[in-house]
Amino acid sequence: MEVINNPNEHWNRPNNIPEFKVDPVLVLVFSFLTCGLYLIYWNIKIAEVFNAVAEREIISTPLAVFSGCCLPVHVYFYYIVGKDGLPKVYQITGELQKDQSTLLIVLGFFFPLAAAMIVQGDINRLYQ
């Protein structure tokens, strides 16, 4: 019997982290092209990644959906990402622990696409 390594196997990743590796510039482009609808999809996928990384639910799916439609919820989404999600990502990748919640709140309020690009860039480090 021969064992074949399949690079498409998803069950053996650390903590069963779903793969969502997108170029941050594409997040910007897709968001513009779809008039922001891509950001709702992006929020849902990022919530799945952060929940898997934290091994608990820190961002629920309804919160991810409503954050694409309602500004106060959107700001709260980025607060949770900066406070609870990204420190776990930094811990797994071995990077310096930093609190980016204030930066993400300000960017999420004034220019949410920049905040999404920053978060996507940090998430992409999980898959290197």
C-alpha positions as CSV (number, residue, x, y, z in Angstrom):
1,M,0.0,0.0,0.0
2,E,1.4,3.3,-1.0
3,V,0.9,6.5,1.0
4,I,0.3,9.5,-1.2
5,N,0.7,13.0,0.1
6,N,-2.1,15.2,-1.1
7,P,-1.5,19.0,-0.8
8,N,-5.2,19.6,-0.8
9,E,-5.8,17.8,2.5
10,H,-7.4,20.2,4.9
11,W,-7.9,18.0,8.0
12,N,-4.3,18.0,9.1
13,R,-3.6,21.7,9.4
14,P,-2.8,23.0,12.9
15,N,-6.0,23.7,14.8
16,N,-8.0,22.8,11.6
17,I,-7.6,26.4,10.5
18,P,-9.5,27.0,7.2
19,E,-7.4,28.4,4.4
20,F,-8.4,31.9,3.3
21,K,-5.3,33.4,1.7
22,V,-6.1,36.4,-0.5
23,D,-3.8,39.1,-1.6
24,P,-4.7,42.3,0.4
25,V,-4.8,44.3,-2.8
26,L,-7.5,41.9,-4.1
27,V,-9.6,42.6,-1.1
28,L,-9.5,46.2,-2.1
29,V,-10.3,45.6,-5.7
30,F,-13.1,43.0,-5.1
31,S,-14.7,45.3,-2.5
32,F,-14.8,48.2,-5.0
33,L,-16.0,46.0,-7.9
34,T,-18.9,44.5,-5.8
35,C,-19.8,47.8,-4.0
36,G,-18.9,46.3,-0.6
37,L,-20.6,43.0,-0.9
38,Y,-17.3,41.2,-1.0
39,L,-16.5,42.7,2.4
40,I,-19.5,40.8,3.9
41,Y,-18.2,37.6,2.5
42,W,-14.7,38.5,3.6
43,N,-16.0,39.2,7.2
44,I,-17.6,35.7,7.3
45,K,-14.4,34.0,6.1
46,I,-12.2,35.9,8.5
47,A,-14.5,35.1,11.4
48,E,-14.1,31.4,10.6
49,V,-10.3,31.8,10.6
50,F,-10.2,33.7,13.8
51,N,-12.6,31.3,15.5
52,A,-10.4,28.3,14.5
53,V,-7.2,30.1,15.6
54,A,-8.7,31.0,19.0
55,E,-10.3,27.5,19.3
56,R,-13.5,29.3,20.5
57,E,-16.0,31.5,18.9
58,I,-14.9,35.1,19.2
59,I,-16.8,36.4,16.2
60,S,-20.2,34.9,15.4
61,T,-21.5,34.6,11.8
62,P,-24.4,37.1,12.4
63,L,-21.9,39.6,13.8
64,A,-19.8,39.2,10.7
65,V,-22.7,39.6,8.4
66,F,-24.1,42.7,10.2
67,S,-20.7,44.3,10.4
68,G,-20.8,44.7,6.6
69,C,-24.1,46.6,6.8
70,C,-24.0,48.6,10.0
71,L,-21.2,51.0,10.9
72,P,-21.2,50.7,14.7
73,V,-21.2,46.9,14.4
74,H,-18.4,47.2,11.8
75,V,-16.3,49.2,14.3
76,Y,-17.0,46.6,17.0
77,F,-15.9,43.8,14.5
78,Y,-12.5,45.4,14.1
79,Y,-12.2,46.0,17.8
80,I,-12.7,42.3,18.4
81,V,-10.3,41.4,15.6
82,G,-7.6,43.6,17.0
83,K,-8.2,42.7,20.6
84,D,-8.9,38.9,20.5
85,G,-8.2,37.6,17.0
86,L,-4.9,39.0,15.9
87,P,-2.9,38.3,19.1
88,K,-3.7,34.6,18.6
89,V,-2.5,34.8,15.1
90,Y,0.7,36.5,16.3
91,Q,1.1,33.8,18.9
92,I,0.8,31.0,16.3
93,T,3.2,32.7,13.8
94,G,5.7,33.6,16.5
95,E,5.5,37.3,15.8
96,L,5.8,40.1,18.4
97,Q,2.5,40.6,20.3
98,K,1.0,43.9,19.6
99,D,-2.5,45.4,20.2
100,Q,-3.8,46.8,16.9
101,S,-7.4,47.4,18.2
102,T,-7.1,51.2,18.3
103,L,-5.6,51.3,14.8
104,L,-8.3,49.0,13.4
105,I,-11.1,50.9,15.1
106,V,-10.0,54.2,13.6
107,L,-9.4,52.7,10.1
108,G,-12.6,50.7,10.3
109,F,-14.5,53.9,11.0
110,F,-12.9,56.1,8.3
111,F,-11.5,53.7,5.7
112,P,-12.6,50.1,6.4
113,L,-10.8,48.8,3.2
114,A,-7.5,49.7,4.7
115,A,-8.3,47.9,7.9
116,A,-9.4,44.8,5.9
117,M,-6.1,44.9,4.0
118,I,-4.1,45.0,7.2
119,V,-6.0,42.1,8.7
120,Q,-5.7,40.0,5.5
121,G,-2.0,40.6,5.4
122,D,-1.6,39.4,9.0
123,I,-3.9,36.4,8.3
124,N,-1.8,35.4,5.2
125,R,1.2,34.9,7.5
126,L,-0.6,31.8,8.9
127,Y,-0.2,30.0,5.6
128,Q,3.5,30.6,4.9
